[in-house]
Amino acid sequence: MKAAIRSRAFQSPMQQRWITSSPTVSAAGKTSPLPADAFDLKPKSPFYFDTGYSLFAKRPSRPFPPPSGPFSVPLSTHNRSRDRRSYVNGEMIRGITNGDDAVLVGENFIGANDGVGAWATREKGHAALWSRLILHFWALEAERDASVTDAAATSSEPNPVEYLQKAYEQAVTATSSPNEWNGTTTACAALLHYSTKEPGIPLLYVTNLGDSQCLVMRPKDQSIVYKTSEQWHWFDCPRQLGTNSPDTPIANAVMDKVPIEENDVVLAMSDGVVDNLWEHEVLESVVDSIRRWESGEGGASAGDRAGGAGGGMLFVAEELVKAARTIAEDPYAESPFMERAVEEGLAMEGGHRDSRDSTIGVRLFNFETRQDVIERRRCLKTLAMYCVASPA
């Protein structure tokens, strides 16, 4: 399975393909970019994600603030002066922005934050910055924790809620005076680890705040094993982190530990996916796309196609994004959001043209059974999708 090994070198932007046709922006790739020094921080878990993602935005994101003050170090070297990537506290901001949302796809951490688009109408509003920064700091906290990165700390467990609390506090600092930017975002992520009692058993730490959703699927049974619960203040107003919000991770985030099996599928999605596709439609799309990939559809393979291996996760991601986008742009389609709106006494029909993002983990593959193993680690096939559209 060299494809999974190559996916660890996901950091090059050349692995992404971008399609732009104003005002929409689409992109696809295997993982979100990482700085070069991040390659030295390998998780101690014997499992990792093999990834792919697909993106769609109705409109481009608002540009990030220029480097100044504590938000980013000055561009002082010849090499850095040619670097157009955004930095905070001297570090490249991880993840990918699409519209007002952010997605981060790594070898043991996948997440999707849904930025509240209404901030785009405010002079100092920048939901995209908030969603991206919180995801960036969240991933960094997970990397720095010895229970995730230190192989010697075998008895300790990760604490994703604590990581998110620290990330939230750092985002508040980074967006405060003199670099004041306002915004709010939901947060949803899955951290791949293992049981401290049974290190050979993969364990998923799922954290959610707001109306994003994480699903764990079992394609072999065509079933949904786990689902997060949405958190609302009232209809269409989810719990969120940021400016003027009373919500905080330590008080409101919910974390569950989910045992998973080989060939399971893990999805972390924003409300834009679940507003337009019912759970059974998401399940059907993923299972059908994996089967089509195995039969030879979806382009060239980097190896074995079984269970979506060899590059199939990218194909499955793109197919799911197409399905969500089709409903979102159909003014007459029935959708979960329409159903909930009617229950609230609101007159509405069609899909929900709002932020849509998701991250999916697919197929746990046991490298131990292969002769061409480079590292004796197990691989959780992971698919990450990101689909964003601003309100109509």
Residue pairs with C-beta under 8 A, 6 or more apart in sequence:
1 50
1 303
1 304
1 309
1 310
1 365
1 367
1 370
1 372
1 379
2 302
2 303
2 372
2 374
3 50
3 301
3 302
3 303
3 309
3 310
3 311
4 48
4 50
4 309
4 365
4 367
4 379
4 381
5 374
5 375
6 302
7 30
7 31
7 50
7 51
7 107
8 39
8 48
8 107
10 29
10 30
10 31
10 32
10 33
10 34
10 51
10 105
11 31
11 33
11 34
11 35
11 36
11 38
11 39
12 33
13 33
15 29
15 30
15 31
16 27
16 28
16 29
17 27
17 28
17 29
18 25
18 26
18 27
19 25
19 26
19 27
20 26
23 58
23 59
23 60
24 56
24 57
24 58
24 59
25 55
25 56
25 57
25 59
25 60
25 98
26 54
26 55
26 56
26 57
27 54
27 55
27 96
27 98
28 52
28 53
28 54
28 55
28 314
28 317
28 318
29 52
29 53
29 314
30 51
30 52
30 53
30 105
30 313
30 314
31 51
31 53
31 105
31 106
31 107
31 384
32 53
32 94
32 95
32 96
32 103
32 104
32 105
32 106
33 85
33 92
33 94
33 96
34 92
34 94
34 106
35 91
35 92
35 94
38 143
41 143
41 149
42 149
43 107
43 108
43 148
43 149
43 192
43 193
44 148
44 149
44 150
44 151
44 153
44 154
45 108
45 148
45 192
45 193
45 194
45 202
46 194
46 199
46 200
46 376
46 377
46 378
47 108
47 192
47 193
47 194
47 202
47 364
47 377
47 378
47 379
47 380
48 107
48 108
48 192
48 377
48 378
48 379
48 380
49 105
49 106
49 107
49 108
49 110
49 192
49 361
49 379
49 380
49 381
49 382
50 309
50 313
50 363
50 365
50 379
50 380
50 381
50 382
51 105
51 106
51 107
51 110
51 313
51 382
51 383
51 384
52 311
52 312
52 313
52 314
52 315
52 316
52 317
52 382
52 383
52 384
53 96
53 103
53 105
53 314
53 317
53 359
53 383
53 384
53 385
53 386
54 314
54 317
54 318
54 320
54 321
54 385
54 386
54 387
55 96
55 98
55 103
55 321
55 385
55 386
55 387
55 388
56 98
56 321
56 325
56 356
56 386
56 387
56 388
56 389
57 98
57 99
57 388
57 389
57 390
58 99
58 353
58 388
58 389
58 390
59 99
59 390
60 99
61 97
61 98
61 99
61 100
61 128
62 120
62 126
62 128
62 129
64 86
64 93
64 97
64 126
64 128
64 129
64 132
65 71
65 126
65 129
65 179
65 181
67 73
67 74
67 75
67 87
68 74
68 178
68 179
69 178
69 179
70 89
70 173
70 174
70 179
71 88
71 174
71 175
71 179
72 86
72 87
72 88
72 89
72 90
73 87
73 89
73 90
75 81
75 83
85 92
85 93
86 92
86 93
87 93
88 133
88 136
88 174
89 174
91 140
93 132
93 133
93 136
94 104
94 135
94 136
94 139
94 140
95 102
95 103
95 104
95 111
95 132
95 135
95 136
95 139
96 102
96 103
96 104
96 105
96 386
97 128
97 131
97 132
98 357
98 386
98 387
98 388
99 115
99 117
99 128
99 355
99 388
99 389
99 390
100 114
100 115
100 116
100 117
100 119
100 120
100 127
100 128
100 131
100 355
100 388
100 390
101 112
101 113
101 114
101 115
101 128
101 131
101 185
101 270
101 355
101 357
101 386
101 388
102 112
102 113
102 115
102 128
102 131
102 132
102 134
102 135
102 185
102 357
103 111
103 112
103 113
103 135
103 357
103 359
103 384
103 386
104 110
104 111
104 135
104 136
104 138
104 139
104 189
104 359
105 359
105 382
105 384
106 139
108 142
108 148
108 191
108 192
108 193
109 139
109 142
109 189
109 190
109 191
109 192
110 189
110 190
110 266
110 268
110 359
110 360
110 361
110 382
110 384
111 135
111 138
111 139
111 187
111 188
111 189
111 190
111 268
111 359
112 188
112 189
112 212
112 268
112 269
112 270
112 357
112 358
112 359
112 386
113 131
113 132
113 134
113 135
113 185
113 186
113 187
113 188
113 212
113 270
113 357
114 131
114 185
114 186
114 188
114 210
114 211
114 212
114 238
114 270
114 271
114 272
114 355
114 357
115 127
115 128
115 130
115 131
115 183
115 184
115 185
115 355
116 127
116 183
116 184
116 185
116 240
116 242
117 127
117 354
117 355
117 390
117 391
118 125
118 127
119 125
119 126
119 127
119 130
119 182
119 183
119 184
119 243
120 127
120 390
122 182
124 180
124 181
124 182
125 181
125 182
125 183
126 175
126 181
126 182
126 183
127 183
127 184
127 185
127 242
128 183
129 175
129 181
129 183
130 171
130 175
130 181
130 183
130 184
130 185
130 241
130 242
130 243
131 183
131 185
133 167
133 170
133 171
133 174
133 175
134 164
134 167
134 168
134 171
134 185
134 187
134 241
135 167
135 187
135 189
136 167
137 166
137 167
137 168
137 170
137 171
138 160
138 163
138 164
138 167
138 187
138 189
140 167
141 162
141 163
141 164
141 166
141 167
142 148
142 158
142 160
142 163
142 191
143 149
145 158
145 159
145 163
146 152
146 153
146 156
147 153
147 156
147 157
147 158
147 159
148 158
148 191
148 193
154 196
154 199
155 196
156 196
157 193
157 196
158 191
158 193
158 205
160 189
160 191
160 205
160 207
160 255
161 207
161 249
161 250
161 253
161 255
162 250
164 187
164 189
164 207
164 209
164 249
164 253
165 248
165 249
165 250
165 253
167 249
168 241
168 248
168 249
171 241
171 242
175 181
175 182
175 183
182 242
182 243
182 244
183 242
183 243
184 240
184 241
184 242
184 243
184 244
184 245
185 210
185 240
185 241
185 242
186 209
186 210
186 211
186 212
186 238
186 239
186 240
186 241
186 270
186 271
187 207
187 208
187 209
187 210
187 212
187 241
187 249
187 253
188 207
188 208
188 209
188 210
188 212
188 213
188 214
188 228
188 268
188 269
188 270
189 206
189 207
189 268
189 359
190 204
190 205
190 206
190 207
190 214
190 266
190 268
190 359
190 361
191 204
191 205
191 206
191 207
192 202
192 204
192 205
192 361
192 380
193 202
193 203
193 204
193 205
194 200
194 201
194 202
194 203
195 201
195 202
195 203
195 259
201 259
202 259
202 260
202 261
202 364
202 378
202 380
203 257
203 258
203 259
203 260
204 216
204 257
204 258
204 259
204 260
204 266
204 361
205 255
205 256
205 257
205 258
206 214
206 226
206 228
206 255
206 256
206 257
206 258
206 268
207 253
207 254
207 255
208 214
208 228
208 229
208 231
208 253
208 254
209 231
209 239
209 240
209 241
209 247
209 249
209 252
209 253
209 254
210 230
210 231
210 238
210 239
210 240
210 271
211 230
211 231
211 232
211 238
211 239
211 270
211 271
212 228
212 238
212 268
212 269
212 270
212 271
212 357
213 227
213 228
213 230
213 267
213 268
213 269
213 270
213 271
213 273
213 274
214 226
214 227
214 228
214 266
214 267
214 268
214 269
215 224
215 226
215 227
215 228
215 265
215 266
215 267
215 269
215 279
215 282
216 224
216 225
216 226
216 227
216 258
216 260
216 264
216 265
216 266
216 267
217 223
217 224
217 225
217 264
217 265
217 266
217 267
217 283
217 286
217 287
218 224
218 225
218 261
218 263
218 264
218 265
219 263
219 264
219 265
219 286
219 287
219 290
219 307
219 362
219 363
220 263
222 283
222 287
223 283
224 279
224 283
225 258
225 260
225 264
226 256
226 258
227 279
228 254
228 256
229 254
230 238
230 271
231 238
231 239
231 252
231 254
232 238
232 239
233 239
235 340
235 341
235 344
238 271
239 245
239 247
239 252
240 247
241 247
241 248
241 249
260 266
260 364
260 380
261 364
262 363
262 364
262 365
262 366
262 378
263 307
263 363
263 364
263 381
264 361
264 362
264 363
264 364
264 380
265 286
265 360
265 361
265 362
265 363
265 383
266 359
266 360
266 361
266 362
266 380
266 382
267 282
267 286
267 358
267 359
267 360
267 361
268 358
268 359
268 360
269 282
269 356
269 357
269 358
269 359
269 360
269 385
270 355
270 356
270 357
270 358
271 337
271 352
271 354
271 355
271 356
272 324
272 328
272 352
272 354
272 355
272 356
272 357
272 387
272 388
272 389
273 282
273 320
273 324
273 356
273 357
273 358
273 385
273 387
274 282
274 336
275 335
275 336
275 337
275 351
275 352
275 354
275 356
276 324
276 327
276 328
276 333
276 335
276 336
276 337
276 351
276 352
276 356
277 285
277 323
277 324
277 327
277 335
277 336
278 336
281 323
282 320
285 316
285 319
285 320
285 323
286 316
286 320
286 360
286 362
286 383
288 319
289 298
289 308
289 312
289 315
289 316
289 319
289 320
290 307
290 308
290 312
290 316
290 362
290 363
292 298
292 315
292 319
293 305
293 308
293 312
293 315
293 316
294 305
294 306
294 307
294 308
294 312
296 305
297 315
298 311
298 312
298 315
299 311
299 315
300 311
301 309
301 310
301 311
301 312
302 310
302 311
303 309
303 310
304 310
305 312
307 362
307 363
307 365
307 381
308 315
308 316
308 362
308 363
308 381
308 383
309 363
309 365
309 381
313 360
313 362
313 381
313 382
313 383
313 384
314 383
316 360
316 362
316 383
317 360
317 383
317 384
317 385
318 385
320 358
320 360
320 383
320 385
321 385
321 386
321 387
324 356
324 387
325 356
325 387
325 389
326 333
327 333
327 335
327 351
328 335
328 351
328 352
328 353
328 354
328 356
328 389
329 351
329 353
329 389
330 350
330 351
331 349
331 350
331 351
332 349
332 350
333 349
333 350
333 351
334 349
335 350
335 351
335 352
337 348
337 351
337 352
338 348
338 349
338 350
338 351
338 352
341 348
342 348
353 389
353 390
353 391
353 392
354 389
354 390
354 391
355 388
355 389
355 390
356 386
356 387
356 388
356 389
357 385
357 386
357 387
357 388
358 384
358 385
358 386
358 387
359 382
359 383
359 384
359 385
359 386
360 382
360 383
360 384
360 385
361 380
361 381
361 382
361 383
362 380
362 381
362 382
362 383
363 380
363 381
364 378
364 379
364 380
364 381
365 378
365 379
365 380
365 381
366 378
366 379
367 373
367 375
367 376
367 377
367 378
367 379
368 376
368 378
